[in-house]
Amino acid sequence: MVNMMKLMKQAASMQKDMEKAQAELAEKTVEFSSGGGMVTAIARGDGTIVEIKIDPKVVDPSDVEMLQDLVLAAVDGAITQAKEMAAKEMSKFTQGLGLPGM
């Protein structure tokens, strides 16, 4: 019974630590650029996009598709980097637990 209580305390402590890490991730940002820096997307560690920067030189009314592609690439890259950052941070809590898929 003592081992079970100890395990429950450890689980509660780990949950608090994970919640704190998630809150910290929501404050961290990553940046990804496309088109040689013409379009930049900034995402938080929770995967939300917080800013998109577009160099006015890339705005060409006759080639909107290129701008759309650059924005999409920048946003996709920023979200991917945010997910990777979050996975790396959260893996600290799941290492050694032997939990499948974590």
Buried (B, 14 or more C-beta within 10 A) or exposed (E): EEEEEEEEEEEEEEEEEBEEBBEEBBEBBBBBBBBEEBBBBBBBBBBEBEEBEBBEEBEEEEEEEBBEBBBEBBBEBBBBBBBEBBEEBBEEBBEEEEEEEE
